[in-house]
């Protein structure tokens, strides 16, 4: 599979993931990243999600990585 096809699959997974994430999740950002040489969707969270939330680990075969990064603020 070419890099372009992998990137397009990750973009499609990112759009789909945004639509299926549960409401109330504090998102700081969603992007595409390389993890262990594989294309993945990276979800940055403003705070830890409630333990009862079942967040997807993959979307359409693309891995999803979650990281709590805190609130994103402008720095001057």
Secondary structure, DSSP 8 states (H G I E B T S, - for coil): --HHHHHHHHHHHHHHHHHHS-TT--EEEEEEEEETTEEEEEEEESS---TT----SEETTEEEEEEE--------
